[in-house]
Amino acid sequence: MDVRLSQLAESFTGAQDRYALARLEFALRNPGKPAPPLLDRLAEPFEVALHAQWARIELQLQEALAFFGRLERTKARTLVRDAGDRLLQQALRELDQCARAIRWVLTVTESTNYDV
């Protein structure tokens, strides 16, 4: 596996862990409100999982980003705003950055493989 992909996949998995915890904390703080969307975990080995699961994970991440965007736009007084919301936002930002980097590496390596 490409070293860049391996490192990015590990970073993405770490961010997924932080997102899962922030998602749980959000659900506990806001009972009765929809929880942020789930994200599938990357299976092992990463290289096979990236090619098999990546499109679906990207869609799930877009849903999670849209959820948080709607949350930020609605200034609903019933939601508790605290450090947990910032943790959710940070985890999503990190996931988005890793996902963009993974997509770039996948695109570059695929186009390089076709050029040979």
Summary of the structure (lengths in Angstrom):
residues: 116
radius of gyration: 16.0
end to end distance: 18.0
largest distance: 57.7
contacts: 310
relative contact order: 0.19
helix: 76%
strand: 0%
